[in-house]
Amino acid sequence: MQSIEQLHLHAFENGQDTYIDPESGYQVLTSQAHLKRGDCCGNSCRHCPFEYINVPKIGL
């Protein structure tokens, strides 16, 4: 089974916006898809290229 990093890299290099998580079967957005969107959505996405700036700080 390929690692998440390998799956992400393969999808990214092939211009795909998503790949399938092998454990959950869910579609996962690549960092490329997030960049097209333009900003952090605040959902703690796995490949967020915006350093999770809109993710609420819990427990502070």
N, C-alpha and C positions, 0 to 999 in steps of 0.2 A: 504494500500500500504506500502511495506517495504521501509525503508530509504536507502539511498545510502550506508551508513555505514554497515547496515545489509546485503544488497546484496553483498557488497564487502567481508565481513567476511564469508558469506556462500560460496561464490565462492572460496575464499582463502582456507578455511578449507576443501573443497572438491577437491582441486588440480586443479581447473579450472583457465585458464588464462584470461578468460573474463566473463562478465555478461552483461545483457541488461539494459540500462538506461530506467527506466519506463516512463520518460517524453518524451525523444527524440526517443527512439527505437534503438539508436545506441549501438554497442558493445563497452564496456569500458574495457581496460586492467587492470588487477589486479596488485598490487605491485609485486606479484610473477612473473608475465610475464615480468615486467620491470627488475627484478633481473636476470632473465634468459638471457635477452638481454645484460646486462652487463654495460650499462652506460646511462646517461641522453640523450635523443634524442633532447631536446630543444623545445619541442612542448607544454610545460605547462600541461602535462598529470595529470589527477585528482589524481592518486595514486602514483606519482613519489617518489620512495624511495631514490632518490639521491639529494634531496633538491633543485631541479631545477637548478643545477649548469651550465647547458648549455643554459638556457633560456635567451634571450637577455634582458638587462635592458633598458626599454623604458622610455624616459623622464628624463634621468639623464644628 
